[in-house]
Amino acid sequence: MITRIRLSKGIAAMQLRGLLSLWVLMSTLFASLPSHARPVDDVIDSGKLVVFAYSDYAPYSWMEDDKAQGIDVEIARHFGKSLGVEIEFLIRGADENLDDDLRVNIWKGDLIHRKVADVMMHAPFDPEVDARNEFAVLTAPYFQEEMALVFNKAVHPTVETFGRFVSKPITVELDTAGDFFLSNAFRGQLQQSIQRGRTFADAQRLYVNEEVGALLGSRAQAEWVASQAMHIESGIAQPPMPGIVRTGWPIGIAVKHDSRDLGYALGDVLTQLTESGEMNSIYAKYGVEWLPPKLD
């Protein structure tokens, strides 16, 4: 009897372990699947559009006094106005790369809350990235981003080449395309001149406080910094950047792979903003010149 009871308990334990293993397997499987899509009709019926925008990314998006600010934030509010819905902003920092950003913010969500957005702002419109991300769609390019330099004319009357910074300090945000370029330019001769900001705001402070005479970033960031540093006579330059993968790229939005109709609807809003001149006005408010996207 004792042997039989022990055997029954052993069998029960094995069955329990099997069920637990199956539960873990199914949980892992469902966790890896994309979040349920919210096509345009669902968004309108819910009365809310969830929009992802990057944090600490002036002039495009940032938080100030617990309120979202910036160019992409204003564009997103036009989405809400056109669809007749409220906007809920999901403001997060950038991940390791764009693929991770799409995974975390569009189709899968973060590890803890699984929170995703209906649309992601400021997504580089890259066919290769689009092709390898089956659960996200890059669409509706609305701006042409470029690399550029803002410089203090009192320190640098002109800047025609980055060779000028072999012996002069320059700041850049850590781990960005600009940082990688400066680190490798002229066979590393600029390394001692680079003062990296942990965030773009840190790099901006170095320039605004006149601790360095130049800052490398996107052209929009450079123009934004120049507009904020009114005590400095600033110039904007785009010197040659040999060896960099690209110096310009179109910017669009991203939606889930099965929310293409939402992407089309928001793309129509972007087109209307462009054709009406409102897009120019939004960018100009932040000291930035709007450039139409260049599509090869």
One Martini backbone bead per residue (centre of mass of N, CA, C, O) as a GRO file, in nm:
protein
  296
    1MET     BB    1   0.059   0.062  -0.022
    2ILE     BB    2   0.293   0.251   0.008
    3THR     BB    3   0.403   0.210  -0.277
    4ARG     BB    4   0.146   0.304  -0.425
    5ILE     BB    5   0.137   0.589  -0.312
    6ARG     BB    6   0.413   0.678  -0.414
    7LEU     BB    7   0.354   0.630  -0.710
    8SER     BB    8   0.116   0.827  -0.734
    9LYS     BB    9   0.276   1.076  -0.651
   10GLY     BB   10   0.481   1.056  -0.880
   11ILE     BB   11   0.281   1.083  -1.110
   12ALA     BB   12   0.163   1.355  -1.020
   13ALA     BB   13   0.426   1.510  -1.034
   14MET     BB   14   0.477   1.464  -1.335
   15GLN     BB   15   0.215   1.600  -1.430
   16LEU     BB   16   0.273   1.874  -1.304
   17ARG     BB   17   0.535   1.929  -1.453
   18GLY     BB   18   0.407   1.915  -1.732
   19LEU     BB   19   0.209   2.151  -1.695
   20LEU     BB   20   0.421   2.363  -1.626
   21SER     BB   21   0.581   2.340  -1.888
   22LEU     BB   22   0.343   2.415  -2.071
   23TRP     BB   23   0.289   2.692  -1.947
   24VAL     BB   24   0.566   2.814  -2.008
   25LEU     BB   25   0.556   2.771  -2.313
   26MET     BB   26   0.296   2.936  -2.366
   27SER     BB   27   0.391   3.199  -2.238
   28THR     BB   28   0.631   3.240  -2.430
   29LEU     BB   29   0.473   3.239  -2.690
   30PHE     BB   30   0.274   3.476  -2.627
   31ALA     BB   31   0.499   3.687  -2.556
   32SER     BB   32   0.619   3.678  -2.864
   33LEU     BB   33   0.375   3.801  -2.956
   34PRO     BB   34   0.198   4.031  -3.089
   35SER     BB   35   0.010   4.275  -3.034
   36HIS     BB   36  -0.285   4.390  -3.066
   37ALA     BB   37  -0.439   4.550  -3.296
   38ARG     BB   38  -0.526   4.912  -3.396
   39PRO     BB   39  -0.718   5.011  -3.595
   40VAL     BB   40  -0.877   5.293  -3.681
   41ASP     BB   41  -1.161   5.215  -3.568
   42ASP     BB   42  -1.065   5.138  -3.283
   43VAL     BB   43  -0.950   5.411  -3.209
   44ILE     BB   44  -1.208   5.576  -3.242
   45ASP     BB   45  -1.386   5.408  -3.044
   46SER     BB   46  -1.190   5.462  -2.792
   47GLY     BB   47  -1.069   5.774  -2.802
   48LYS     BB   48  -0.757   5.664  -2.853
   49LEU     BB   49  -0.406   5.755  -2.904
   50VAL     BB   50  -0.101   5.587  -2.903
   51VAL     BB   51   0.216   5.761  -2.857
   52PHE     BB   52   0.542   5.739  -2.956
   53ALA     BB   53   0.824   5.904  -2.790
   54TYR     BB   54   1.113   6.042  -2.732
   55SER     BB   55   1.333   6.104  -2.494
   56ASP     BB   56   1.553   6.348  -2.483
   57TYR     BB   57   1.471   6.492  -2.805
   58ALA     BB   58   1.559   6.762  -2.885
   59PRO     BB   59   1.297   6.907  -3.071
   60TYR     BB   60   1.094   6.657  -3.080
   61SER     BB   61   1.118   6.520  -2.769
   62TRP     BB   62   0.989   6.593  -2.433
   63MET     BB   63   0.995   6.658  -2.085
   64GLU     BB   64   0.785   6.919  -1.918
   65ASP     BB   65   0.616   6.935  -1.650
   66ASP     BB   66   0.473   6.657  -1.733
   67LYS     BB   67   0.507   6.742  -2.046
   68ALA     BB   68   0.483   6.712  -2.371
   69GLN     BB   69   0.733   6.800  -2.617
   70GLY     BB   70   0.747   6.907  -2.954
   71ILE     BB   71   0.729   6.831  -3.279
   72ASP     BB   72   0.606   6.538  -3.260
   73VAL     BB   73   0.386   6.620  -3.061
   74GLU     BB   74   0.235   6.818  -3.245
   75ILE     BB   75   0.174   6.620  -3.469
   76ALA     BB   76   0.013   6.419  -3.292
   77ARG     BB   77  -0.218   6.619  -3.224
   78HIS     BB   78  -0.322   6.616  -3.518
   79PHE     BB   79  -0.413   6.330  -3.517
   80GLY     BB   80  -0.631   6.362  -3.302
   81LYS     BB   81  -0.796   6.583  -3.442
   82SER     BB   82  -0.862   6.420  -3.704
   83LEU     BB   83  -0.989   6.159  -3.540
   84GLY     BB   84  -1.126   6.245  -3.261
   85VAL     BB   85  -0.891   6.208  -3.034
   86GLU     BB   86  -0.699   6.119  -2.789
   87ILE     BB   87  -0.371   6.162  -2.646
   88GLU     BB   88  -0.126   5.911  -2.564
   89PHE     BB   89   0.184   5.922  -2.419
   90LEU     BB   90   0.489   5.735  -2.496
   91ILE     BB   91   0.775   5.791  -2.302
   92ARG     BB   92   1.100   5.696  -2.424
   93GLY     BB   93   1.388   5.560  -2.459
   94ALA     BB   94   1.638   5.446  -2.627
   95ASP     BB   95   1.765   5.180  -2.758
   96GLU     BB   96   2.008   5.009  -2.918
   97ASN     BB   97   1.792   5.000  -3.161
   98LEU     BB   98   1.542   5.009  -3.390
   99ASP     BB   99   1.440   4.722  -3.353
  100ASP     BB  100   1.392   4.753  -3.047
  101ASP     BB  101   1.195   4.989  -3.062
  102LEU     BB  102   0.976   4.836  -3.220
  103ARG     BB  103   0.933   4.606  -3.021
  104VAL     BB  104   0.868   4.772  -2.757
  105ASN     BB  105   0.655   5.005  -2.896
  106ILE     BB  106   0.469   4.823  -3.109
  107TRP     BB  107   0.453   4.473  -3.084
  108LYS     BB  108   0.534   4.385  -2.764
  109GLY     BB  109   0.687   4.536  -2.541
  110ASP     BB  110   0.761   4.541  -2.235
  111LEU     BB  111   0.848   4.321  -1.981
  112ILE     BB  112   0.627   4.419  -1.770
  113HIS     BB  113   0.361   4.574  -1.924
  114ARG     BB  114   0.328   4.559  -2.245
  115LYS     BB  115   0.352   4.841  -2.361
  116VAL     BB  116   0.197   5.000  -2.641
  117ALA     BB  117   0.173   5.154  -2.950
  118ASP     BB  118   0.019   5.271  -3.242
  119VAL     BB  119   0.256   5.492  -3.275
  120MET     BB  120   0.568   5.596  -3.420
  121MET     BB  121   0.794   5.837  -3.394
  122HIS     BB  122   1.074   5.893  -3.568
  123ALA     BB  123   1.113   5.684  -3.814
  124PRO     BB  124   1.327   5.556  -4.006
  125PHE     BB  125   1.317   5.530  -4.363
  126ASP     BB  126   1.398   5.185  -4.398
  127PRO     BB  127   1.383   4.912  -4.596
  128GLU     BB  128   1.558   4.712  -4.432
  129VAL     BB  129   1.409   4.743  -4.163
  130ASP     BB  130   1.129   4.673  -4.271
  131ALA     BB  131   1.197   4.380  -4.375
  132ARG     BB  132   1.302   4.268  -4.073
  133ASN     BB  133   1.006   4.377  -3.961
  134GLU     BB  134   0.714   4.197  -3.955
  135PHE     BB  135   0.548   4.369  -3.707
  136ALA     BB  136   0.632   4.627  -3.880
  137VAL     BB  137   0.566   4.963  -4.023
  138LEU     BB  138   0.707   5.178  -4.250
  139THR     BB  139   0.585   5.522  -4.289
  140ALA     BB  140   0.527   5.838  -4.382
  141PRO     BB  141   0.724   6.052  -4.479
  142TYR     BB  142   0.810   6.405  -4.330
  143PHE     BB  143   1.140   6.411  -4.317
  144GLN     BB  144   1.477   6.546  -4.345
  145GLU     BB  145   1.760   6.416  -4.223
  146GLU     BB  146   2.071   6.559  -4.087
  147MET     BB  147   2.394   6.635  -4.062
  148ALA     BB  148   2.541   6.869  -3.813
  149LEU     BB  149   2.687   7.192  -3.720
  150VAL     BB  150   2.743   7.382  -3.430
  151PHE     BB  151   2.897   7.717  -3.404
  152ASN     BB  152   3.124   7.941  -3.266
  153LYS     BB  153   3.233   8.231  -3.416
  154ALA     BB  154   3.442   8.323  -3.195
  155VAL     BB  155   3.605   8.045  -3.236
  156HIS     BB  156   3.470   7.973  -3.535
  157PRO     BB  157   3.438   8.136  -3.817
  158THR     BB  158   3.493   7.855  -3.964
  159VAL     BB  159   3.371   7.528  -4.110
  160GLU     BB  160   3.516   7.287  -4.347
  161THR     BB  161   3.648   7.088  -4.129
  162PHE     BB  162   3.719   6.845  -3.881
  163GLY     BB  163   4.025   6.919  -3.849
  164ARG     BB  164   3.982   7.159  -3.650
  165PHE     BB  165   3.947   6.930  -3.395
  166VAL     BB  166   4.233   6.834  -3.314
  167SER     BB  167   4.265   7.115  -3.106
  168LYS     BB  168   3.945   7.127  -3.063
  169PRO     BB  169   3.661   7.126  -2.903
  170ILE     BB  170   3.391   6.874  -2.905
  171THR     BB  171   3.046   6.789  -2.906
  172VAL     BB  172   2.854   6.484  -2.815
  173GLU     BB  173   2.655   6.227  -2.819
  174LEU     BB  174   2.649   5.933  -2.694
  175ASP     BB  175   2.623   5.676  -2.914
  176THR     BB  176   2.634   5.806  -3.199
  177ALA     BB  177   2.696   5.880  -3.516
  178GLY     BB  178   2.875   6.121  -3.439
  179ASP     BB  179   3.059   5.970  -3.243
  180PHE     BB  180   3.167   5.756  -3.440
  181PHE     BB  181   3.292   5.952  -3.636
  182LEU     BB  182   3.487   6.111  -3.448
  183SER     BB  183   3.643   5.857  -3.342
  184ASN     BB  184   3.747   5.786  -3.663
  185ALA     BB  185   3.854   6.036  -3.751
  186PHE     BB  186   4.159   6.072  -3.859
  187ARG     BB  187   4.254   5.816  -3.706
  188GLY     BB  188   4.172   5.938  -3.408
  189GLN     BB  189   4.261   6.257  -3.371
  190LEU     BB  190   3.985   6.350  -3.196
  191GLN     BB  191   3.966   6.211  -2.918
  192GLN     BB  192   4.077   6.452  -2.726
  193SER     BB  193   3.827   6.655  -2.820
  194ILE     BB  194   3.604   6.486  -2.704
  195GLN     BB  195   3.282   6.580  -2.551
  196ARG     BB  196   3.064   6.382  -2.389
  197GLY     BB  197   2.723   6.331  -2.371
  198ARG     BB  198   2.494   6.134  -2.231
  199THR     BB  199   2.318   6.352  -2.352
  200PHE     BB  200   2.210   6.602  -2.544
  201ALA     BB  201   2.172   6.804  -2.313
  202ASP     BB  202   2.466   6.790  -2.220
  203ALA     BB  203   2.591   6.893  -2.483
  204GLN     BB  204   2.435   7.159  -2.492
  205ARG     BB  205   2.551   7.283  -2.231
  206LEU     BB  206   2.843   7.306  -2.328
  207TYR     BB  207   2.772   7.515  -2.546
  208VAL     BB  208   2.603   7.730  -2.392
  209ASN     BB  209   2.852   7.760  -2.172
  210GLU     BB  210   3.124   7.773  -2.348
  211GLU     BB  211   3.312   7.503  -2.327
  212VAL     BB  212   3.238   7.476  -2.629
  213GLY     BB  213   3.245   7.549  -2.998
  214ALA     BB  214   3.099   7.260  -3.066
  215LEU     BB  215   2.824   7.066  -3.229
  216LEU     BB  216   2.715   6.734  -3.295
  217GLY     BB  217   2.432   6.646  -3.511
  218SER     BB  218   2.154   6.722  -3.608
  219ARG     BB  219   2.025   6.975  -3.778
  220ALA     BB  220   1.790   7.031  -3.588
  221GLN     BB  221   1.961   7.040  -3.332
  222ALA     BB  222   2.146   7.268  -3.419
  223GLU     BB  223   1.920   7.481  -3.458
  224TRP     BB  224   1.808   7.466  -3.174
  225VAL     BB  225   2.063   7.554  -3.023
  226ALA     BB  226   2.091   7.828  -3.163
  227SER     BB  227   1.806   7.935  -3.060
  228GLN     BB  228   1.891   7.903  -2.742
  229ALA     BB  229   2.179   8.063  -2.800
  230MET     BB  230   2.159   8.398  -2.806
  231HIS     BB  231   2.461   8.474  -2.690
  232ILE     BB  232   2.538   8.327  -2.958
  233GLU     BB  233   2.717   8.323  -3.255
  234SER     BB  234   2.588   8.108  -3.486
  235GLY     BB  235   2.666   7.821  -3.686
  236ILE     BB  236   2.596   7.622  -3.982
  237ALA     BB  237   2.734   7.297  -4.070
  238GLN     BB  238   2.844   7.055  -4.353
  239PRO     BB  239   3.085   6.877  -4.347
  240PRO     BB  240   3.267   6.643  -4.441
  241MET     BB  241   3.204   6.264  -4.386
  242PRO     BB  242   3.418   6.042  -4.407
  243GLY     BB  243   3.283   5.703  -4.359
  244ILE     BB  244   2.999   5.749  -4.337
  245VAL     BB  245   2.713   5.596  -4.410
  246ARG     BB  246   2.522   5.857  -4.341
  247THR     BB  247   2.388   6.210  -4.368
  248GLY     BB  248   2.090   6.105  -4.456
  249TRP     BB  249   1.727   6.079  -4.370
  250PRO     BB  250   1.417   5.968  -4.356
  251ILE     BB  251   1.112   6.050  -4.179
  252GLY     BB  252   0.867   5.862  -3.993
  253ILE     BB  253   0.644   5.603  -3.927
  254ALA     BB  254   0.502   5.348  -3.700
  255VAL     BB  255   0.332   5.032  -3.728
  256LYS     BB  256   0.157   4.775  -3.730
  257HIS     BB  257   0.117   4.525  -3.962
  258ASP     BB  258  -0.222   4.530  -3.889
  259SER     BB  259  -0.223   4.883  -3.916
  260ARG     BB  260  -0.223   5.022  -4.202
  261ASP     BB  261  -0.474   5.207  -4.197
  262LEU     BB  262  -0.353   5.395  -3.985
  263GLY     BB  263  -0.109   5.480  -4.151
  264TYR     BB  264  -0.273   5.610  -4.379
  265ALA     BB  265  -0.426   5.819  -4.209
  266LEU     BB  266  -0.167   5.962  -4.096
  267GLY     BB  267  -0.048   6.025  -4.373
  268ASP     BB  268  -0.271   6.226  -4.452
  269VAL     BB  269  -0.206   6.428  -4.230
  270LEU     BB  270   0.084   6.490  -4.322
  271THR     BB  271   0.004   6.597  -4.599
  272GLN     BB  272  -0.173   6.830  -4.501
  273LEU     BB  273   0.049   6.977  -4.340
  274THR     BB  274   0.230   7.026  -4.584
  275GLU     BB  275   0.030   7.168  -4.789
  276SER     BB  276  -0.056   7.404  -4.574
  277GLY     BB  277   0.224   7.478  -4.394
  278GLU     BB  278   0.223   7.364  -4.098
  279MET     BB  279   0.494   7.219  -4.088
  280ASN     BB  280   0.670   7.468  -4.104
  281SER     BB  281   0.560   7.599  -3.842
  282ILE     BB  282   0.641   7.384  -3.640
  283TYR     BB  283   0.947   7.397  -3.691
  284ALA     BB  284   0.990   7.710  -3.657
  285LYS     BB  285   0.918   7.718  -3.350
  286TYR     BB  286   1.221   7.554  -3.314
  287GLY     BB  287   1.432   7.667  -3.533
  288VAL     BB  288   1.340   7.486  -3.786
  289GLU     BB  289   1.392   7.351  -4.096
  290TRP     BB  290   1.194   7.222  -4.327
  291LEU     BB  291   1.236   6.903  -4.496
  292PRO     BB  292   1.192   6.714  -4.748
  293PRO     BB  293   1.183   6.403  -4.831
  294LYS     BB  294   1.423   6.164  -4.952
  295LEU     BB  295   1.346   5.939  -5.219
  296ASP     BB  296   1.498   5.666  -5.395
   0.00000   0.00000   0.00000
